[in-house]
Amino acid sequence: MEFKDKIVIVTGGAQGIGRCIAEEFEKLGATVCVIDKQQGEHFVGDISNKETLERFAKDVIEKHGHVDYLINNALPLMKGIDECSYEEFQYALSVGVTAPFYLTKLFAPHFAKGAAIVNISSSRDRMSQPQTESYTAAKGGIAALTHALAVSLAGKVRVNSISPGWIDTAYTVYEGSDAIQQPAGRVGNPLDIANMVLYLCSDKAGFITGENICIDGGMTRQMIYHGDNGWTLNQTDNGNHHAVPLSAIGKEAFI
């Protein structure tokens, strides 16, 4: 895949998965425009703010004239129903759903031929842990937004989303229960996501649009029942339940 002289937008691109995506595009010749609230040499701003999005879009178009790929990656706030305020829930949706929608709208007249959008959702768009409502709602929202935009922009822009599972942005290599509880046998890293982003933006994926691709080492496909296939249920003092492989008893394993 080659992206020489392509213009790529990455939201939340200053660290983690977003930074990896930006770096991989740059290695292949693309010009990457990052927006992040973290300070740096990129465009600094909070994408929950409408005016910030408008200033960013204007800046990109004035400098480059068009956009080839838009990667909506910025991380929403994660808080649960017990502690999440109305304002915090709204903020999570603004970052996770409204900003991707509005950036797409702002760039719509400027997408080049063969353009693509990749939205970063989460495997939490289909499964949950307690007290994660703001993040889960935002990730479910962007997954649904993906297929809506794919239909509205048909023939102009391909739109897909990726739902990462457990991705360790420090590239930590896990052993024992943390690894073996995942069918792929390991925890993911940012390159697992960046490689799919590159593929979905390339001509090789020209017949793929409106899809959500889950990259989670098979975790969401694995059925777990106490007593079956070597799994047992441990209950902690606070009432939380952890499903643990029998081979990993005594080690920490979260499902």
Contacts in CASP RR format, 6 or more apart in sequence:
PFRMAT RR
TARGET T0000
AUTHOR 0000-0000-0000
METHOD contacts of the structure
MODEL  1
MEFKDKIVIVTGGAQGIGRCIAEEFEKLGATVCVIDKQQGEHFVGDISNK
ETLERFAKDVIEKHGHVDYLINNALPLMKGIDECSYEEFQYALSVGVTAP
FYLTKLFAPHFAKGAAIVNISSSRDRMSQPQTESYTAAKGGIAALTHALA
VSLAGKVRVNSISPGWIDTAYTVYEGSDAIQQPAGRVGNPLDIANMVLYL
CSDKAGFITGENICIDGGMTRQMIYHGDNGWTLNQTDNGNHHAVPLSAIG
KEAFI
1 28 0 8 1.000
1 198 0 8 1.000
1 199 0 8 1.000
1 202 0 8 1.000
1 204 0 8 1.000
2 28 0 8 1.000
2 29 0 8 1.000
3 25 0 8 1.000
3 28 0 8 1.000
3 29 0 8 1.000
3 30 0 8 1.000
3 68 0 8 1.000
3 69 0 8 1.000
3 198 0 8 1.000
3 201 0 8 1.000
3 202 0 8 1.000
4 28 0 8 1.000
4 29 0 8 1.000
4 30 0 8 1.000
5 29 0 8 1.000
5 30 0 8 1.000
5 31 0 8 1.000
6 25 0 8 1.000
6 29 0 8 1.000
6 30 0 8 1.000
6 31 0 8 1.000
6 68 0 8 1.000
6 69 0 8 1.000
7 30 0 8 1.000
7 31 0 8 1.000
7 33 0 8 1.000
7 60 0 8 1.000
7 64 0 8 1.000
7 65 0 8 1.000
7 66 0 8 1.000
7 67 0 8 1.000
7 68 0 8 1.000
7 69 0 8 1.000
7 112 0 8 1.000
8 22 0 8 1.000
8 25 0 8 1.000
8 30 0 8 1.000
8 31 0 8 1.000
8 32 0 8 1.000
8 33 0 8 1.000
8 67 0 8 1.000
8 68 0 8 1.000
8 69 0 8 1.000
8 70 0 8 1.000
8 71 0 8 1.000
8 201 0 8 1.000
9 32 0 8 1.000
9 33 0 8 1.000
9 34 0 8 1.000
9 35 0 8 1.000
9 60 0 8 1.000
9 67 0 8 1.000
9 69 0 8 1.000
9 70 0 8 1.000
9 71 0 8 1.000
9 103 0 8 1.000
9 107 0 8 1.000
10 18 0 8 1.000
10 21 0 8 1.000
10 22 0 8 1.000
10 25 0 8 1.000
10 32 0 8 1.000
10 33 0 8 1.000
10 34 0 8 1.000
10 35 0 8 1.000
10 71 0 8 1.000
10 73 0 8 1.000
11 34 0 8 1.000
11 35 0 8 1.000
11 36 0 8 1.000
11 47 0 8 1.000
11 71 0 8 1.000
11 72 0 8 1.000
11 73 0 8 1.000
11 74 0 8 1.000
11 99 0 8 1.000
11 100 0 8 1.000
11 103 0 8 1.000
12 18 0 8 1.000
12 34 0 8 1.000
12 35 0 8 1.000
12 36 0 8 1.000
12 38 0 8 1.000
12 47 0 8 1.000
12 73 0 8 1.000
12 74 0 8 1.000
12 75 0 8 1.000
13 19 0 8 1.000
13 21 0 8 1.000
13 22 0 8 1.000
13 34 0 8 1.000
13 35 0 8 1.000
13 36 0 8 1.000
13 42 0 8 1.000
13 73 0 8 1.000
13 74 0 8 1.000
14 34 0 8 1.000
14 36 0 8 1.000
14 38 0 8 1.000
14 40 0 8 1.000
14 42 0 8 1.000
15 36 0 8 1.000
15 38 0 8 1.000
15 169 0 8 1.000
16 169 0 8 1.000
16 190 0 8 1.000
17 73 0 8 1.000
17 120 0 8 1.000
17 164 0 8 1.000
17 167 0 8 1.000
17 169 0 8 1.000
17 190 0 8 1.000
17 193 0 8 1.000
17 194 0 8 1.000
18 71 0 8 1.000
18 73 0 8 1.000
18 120 0 8 1.000
18 190 0 8 1.000
18 194 0 8 1.000
19 190 0 8 1.000
20 169 0 8 1.000
20 190 0 8 1.000
20 191 0 8 1.000
20 193 0 8 1.000
20 194 0 8 1.000
21 71 0 8 1.000
21 73 0 8 1.000
21 190 0 8 1.000
21 193 0 8 1.000
21 194 0 8 1.000
21 197 0 8 1.000
22 32 0 8 1.000
22 34 0 8 1.000
23 194 0 8 1.000
24 191 0 8 1.000
24 194 0 8 1.000
24 195 0 8 1.000
24 197 0 8 1.000
24 198 0 8 1.000
25 32 0 8 1.000
25 69 0 8 1.000
25 198 0 8 1.000
26 32 0 8 1.000
28 198 0 8 1.000
30 68 0 8 1.000
30 69 0 8 1.000
31 64 0 8 1.000
33 42 0 8 1.000
33 43 0 8 1.000
33 60 0 8 1.000
33 63 0 8 1.000
33 64 0 8 1.000
34 42 0 8 1.000
34 43 0 8 1.000
35 42 0 8 1.000
35 43 0 8 1.000
35 44 0 8 1.000
35 45 0 8 1.000
35 47 0 8 1.000
35 52 0 8 1.000
35 56 0 8 1.000
35 74 0 8 1.000
36 42 0 8 1.000
36 43 0 8 1.000
36 44 0 8 1.000
36 45 0 8 1.000
36 74 0 8 1.000
37 44 0 8 1.000
37 45 0 8 1.000
37 46 0 8 1.000
37 47 0 8 1.000
38 44 0 8 1.000
43 56 0 8 1.000
43 59 0 8 1.000
45 52 0 8 1.000
45 56 0 8 1.000
46 52 0 8 1.000
47 53 0 8 1.000
47 56 0 8 1.000
47 74 0 8 1.000
47 94 0 8 1.000
47 95 0 8 1.000
47 99 0 8 1.000
47 103 0 8 1.000
48 91 0 8 1.000
48 94 0 8 1.000
48 95 0 8 1.000
48 98 0 8 1.000
48 99 0 8 1.000
50 102 0 8 1.000
53 99 0 8 1.000
53 102 0 8 1.000
53 103 0 8 1.000
53 106 0 8 1.000
54 106 0 8 1.000
56 103 0 8 1.000
57 103 0 8 1.000
57 106 0 8 1.000
57 107 0 8 1.000
60 67 0 8 1.000
60 107 0 8 1.000
61 67 0 8 1.000
61 107 0 8 1.000
61 110 0 8 1.000
65 110 0 8 1.000
66 110 0 8 1.000
66 111 0 8 1.000
66 112 0 8 1.000
67 107 0 8 1.000
67 110 0 8 1.000
67 111 0 8 1.000
67 112 0 8 1.000
67 115 0 8 1.000
68 111 0 8 1.000
68 112 0 8 1.000
68 114 0 8 1.000
68 115 0 8 1.000
68 116 0 8 1.000
68 201 0 8 1.000
69 115 0 8 1.000
69 116 0 8 1.000
69 117 0 8 1.000
69 118 0 8 1.000
69 201 0 8 1.000
70 103 0 8 1.000
70 104 0 8 1.000
70 107 0 8 1.000
70 111 0 8 1.000
70 115 0 8 1.000
70 116 0 8 1.000
70 117 0 8 1.000
70 118 0 8 1.000
71 117 0 8 1.000
71 118 0 8 1.000
71 120 0 8 1.000
71 197 0 8 1.000
72 96 0 8 1.000
72 99 0 8 1.000
72 100 0 8 1.000
72 103 0 8 1.000
72 117 0 8 1.000
72 118 0 8 1.000
72 119 0 8 1.000
72 120 0 8 1.000
72 142 0 8 1.000
73 120 0 8 1.000
74 95 0 8 1.000
74 96 0 8 1.000
74 99 0 8 1.000
75 95 0 8 1.000
76 91 0 8 1.000
76 92 0 8 1.000
76 93 0 8 1.000
76 95 0 8 1.000
76 96 0 8 1.000
76 134 0 8 1.000
76 135 0 8 1.000
76 138 0 8 1.000
76 139 0 8 1.000
77 84 0 8 1.000
77 88 0 8 1.000
77 91 0 8 1.000
77 92 0 8 1.000
77 95 0 8 1.000
77 134 0 8 1.000
77 135 0 8 1.000
78 92 0 8 1.000
78 132 0 8 1.000
78 134 0 8 1.000
78 135 0 8 1.000
79 88 0 8 1.000
79 89 0 8 1.000
79 92 0 8 1.000
79 131 0 8 1.000
79 132 0 8 1.000
79 133 0 8 1.000
79 134 0 8 1.000
79 135 0 8 1.000
80 130 0 8 1.000
80 131 0 8 1.000
80 132 0 8 1.000
80 133 0 8 1.000
80 134 0 8 1.000
81 131 0 8 1.000
81 133 0 8 1.000
82 131 0 8 1.000
83 131 0 8 1.000
84 92 0 8 1.000
84 133 0 8 1.000
84 134 0 8 1.000
88 134 0 8 1.000
89 133 0 8 1.000
89 134 0 8 1.000
89 137 0 8 1.000
91 134 0 8 1.000
92 134 0 8 1.000
92 135 0 8 1.000
92 137 0 8 1.000
92 138 0 8 1.000
93 134 0 8 1.000
93 137 0 8 1.000
93 138 0 8 1.000
95 138 0 8 1.000
96 138 0 8 1.000
96 139 0 8 1.000
96 141 0 8 1.000
96 142 0 8 1.000
97 138 0 8 1.000
97 141 0 8 1.000
97 142 0 8 1.000
97 145 0 8 1.000
100 119 0 8 1.000
100 142 0 8 1.000
100 145 0 8 1.000
101 145 0 8 1.000
101 149 0 8 1.000
104 117 0 8 1.000
104 149 0 8 1.000
104 153 0 8 1.000
108 153 0 8 1.000
108 157 0 8 1.000
111 156 0 8 1.000
111 157 0 8 1.000
114 157 0 8 1.000
114 158 0 8 1.000
114 203 0 8 1.000
115 156 0 8 1.000
115 157 0 8 1.000
115 158 0 8 1.000
116 157 0 8 1.000
116 158 0 8 1.000
116 159 0 8 1.000
116 160 0 8 1.000
116 200 0 8 1.000
116 201 0 8 1.000
116 205 0 8 1.000
117 149 0 8 1.000
117 153 0 8 1.000
117 157 0 8 1.000
117 158 0 8 1.000
117 159 0 8 1.000
117 160 0 8 1.000
118 159 0 8 1.000
118 160 0 8 1.000
118 161 0 8 1.000
118 162 0 8 1.000
118 197 0 8 1.000
118 200 0 8 1.000
118 201 0 8 1.000
119 142 0 8 1.000
119 143 0 8 1.000
119 145 0 8 1.000
119 146 0 8 1.000
119 159 0 8 1.000
119 160 0 8 1.000
119 161 0 8 1.000
119 162 0 8 1.000
120 142 0 8 1.000
120 161 0 8 1.000
120 162 0 8 1.000
120 164 0 8 1.000
120 193 0 8 1.000
121 139 0 8 1.000
121 140 0 8 1.000
121 141 0 8 1.000
121 142 0 8 1.000
121 143 0 8 1.000
121 146 0 8 1.000
121 161 0 8 1.000
121 162 0 8 1.000
121 163 0 8 1.000
121 212 0 8 1.000
122 135 0 8 1.000
122 136 0 8 1.000
122 139 0 8 1.000
122 140 0 8 1.000
122 163 0 8 1.000
122 164 0 8 1.000
122 165 0 8 1.000
123 163 0 8 1.000
123 164 0 8 1.000
123 165 0 8 1.000
123 214 0 8 1.000
123 216 0 8 1.000
123 219 0 8 1.000
123 220 0 8 1.000
124 132 0 8 1.000
124 135 0 8 1.000
124 136 0 8 1.000
124 139 0 8 1.000
124 140 0 8 1.000
125 136 0 8 1.000
125 139 0 8 1.000
125 140 0 8 1.000
125 141 0 8 1.000
125 142 0 8 1.000
125 143 0 8 1.000
125 163 0 8 1.000
125 212 0 8 1.000
126 163 0 8 1.000
126 214 0 8 1.000
126 220 0 8 1.000
127 220 0 8 1.000
128 136 0 8 1.000
130 240 0 8 1.000
139 163 0 8 1.000
142 161 0 8 1.000
143 161 0 8 1.000
143 163 0 8 1.000
143 212 0 8 1.000
146 159 0 8 1.000
146 160 0 8 1.000
146 161 0 8 1.000
146 210 0 8 1.000
146 211 0 8 1.000
146 212 0 8 1.000
147 159 0 8 1.000
147 210 0 8 1.000
147 211 0 8 1.000
147 212 0 8 1.000
149 157 0 8 1.000
149 159 0 8 1.000
150 158 0 8 1.000
150 159 0 8 1.000
150 160 0 8 1.000
150 209 0 8 1.000
150 210 0 8 1.000
151 210 0 8 1.000
153 159 0 8 1.000
154 209 0 8 1.000
158 200 0 8 1.000
158 205 0 8 1.000
158 206 0 8 1.000
158 208 0 8 1.000
158 209 0 8 1.000
158 210 0 8 1.000
159 209 0 8 1.000
159 210 0 8 1.000
160 200 0 8 1.000
160 205 0 8 1.000
160 208 0 8 1.000
160 209 0 8 1.000
160 210 0 8 1.000
160 211 0 8 1.000
160 212 0 8 1.000
160 213 0 8 1.000
161 210 0 8 1.000
161 211 0 8 1.000
161 212 0 8 1.000
161 213 0 8 1.000
162 193 0 8 1.000
162 196 0 8 1.000
162 197 0 8 1.000
162 200 0 8 1.000
162 212 0 8 1.000
162 213 0 8 1.000
162 214 0 8 1.000
162 215 0 8 1.000
163 212 0 8 1.000
163 213 0 8 1.000
163 214 0 8 1.000
163 215 0 8 1.000
163 216 0 8 1.000
164 188 0 8 1.000
164 192 0 8 1.000
164 193 0 8 1.000
164 215 0 8 1.000
164 216 0 8 1.000
165 188 0 8 1.000
165 214 0 8 1.000
165 215 0 8 1.000
165 216 0 8 1.000
165 217 0 8 1.000
165 219 0 8 1.000
165 220 0 8 1.000
166 182 0 8 1.000
166 187 0 8 1.000
166 188 0 8 1.000
166 216 0 8 1.000
166 219 0 8 1.000
167 187 0 8 1.000
167 188 0 8 1.000
167 189 0 8 1.000
167 190 0 8 1.000
167 192 0 8 1.000
167 193 0 8 1.000
168 174 0 8 1.000
168 187 0 8 1.000
168 188 0 8 1.000
168 189 0 8 1.000
169 189 0 8 1.000
169 190 0 8 1.000
171 189 0 8 1.000
171 190 0 8 1.000
172 187 0 8 1.000
173 186 0 8 1.000
173 187 0 8 1.000
174 186 0 8 1.000
174 187 0 8 1.000
176 248 0 8 1.000
176 251 0 8 1.000
177 244 0 8 1.000
177 245 0 8 1.000
177 247 0 8 1.000
177 248 0 8 1.000
177 251 0 8 1.000
177 252 0 8 1.000
177 253 0 8 1.000
178 187 0 8 1.000
178 251 0 8 1.000
178 252 0 8 1.000
178 253 0 8 1.000
179 185 0 8 1.000
179 186 0 8 1.000
179 187 0 8 1.000
180 245 0 8 1.000
180 247 0 8 1.000
180 248 0 8 1.000
181 219 0 8 1.000
181 243 0 8 1.000
181 244 0 8 1.000
181 245 0 8 1.000
181 248 0 8 1.000
181 253 0 8 1.000
181 254 0 8 1.000
181 255 0 8 1.000
182 216 0 8 1.000
182 217 0 8 1.000
182 218 0 8 1.000
182 219 0 8 1.000
183 217 0 8 1.000
183 218 0 8 1.000
183 219 0 8 1.000
183 221 0 8 1.000
183 222 0 8 1.000
184 217 0 8 1.000
184 218 0 8 1.000
185 217 0 8 1.000
186 217 0 8 1.000
188 217 0 8 1.000
192 215 0 8 1.000
193 215 0 8 1.000
196 213 0 8 1.000
196 215 0 8 1.000
199 205 0 8 1.000
200 208 0 8 1.000
200 213 0 8 1.000
214 220 0 8 1.000
219 255 0 8 1.000
224 231 0 8 1.000
224 243 0 8 1.000
224 255 0 8 1.000
225 231 0 8 1.000
226 232 0 8 1.000
226 233 0 8 1.000
226 243 0 8 1.000
227 233 0 8 1.000
230 245 0 8 1.000
230 246 0 8 1.000
230 247 0 8 1.000
231 243 0 8 1.000
231 244 0 8 1.000
231 245 0 8 1.000
231 246 0 8 1.000
232 243 0 8 1.000
232 244 0 8 1.000
232 246 0 8 1.000
232 249 0 8 1.000
233 241 0 8 1.000
233 242 0 8 1.000
233 243 0 8 1.000
233 244 0 8 1.000
234 241 0 8 1.000
234 242 0 8 1.000
234 243 0 8 1.000
234 244 0 8 1.000
235 241 0 8 1.000
235 242 0 8 1.000
236 242 0 8 1.000
242 252 0 8 1.000
242 253 0 8 1.000
242 254 0 8 1.000
242 255 0 8 1.000
243 253 0 8 1.000
243 255 0 8 1.000
244 250 0 8 1.000
244 251 0 8 1.000
244 253 0 8 1.000
245 253 0 8 1.000
END
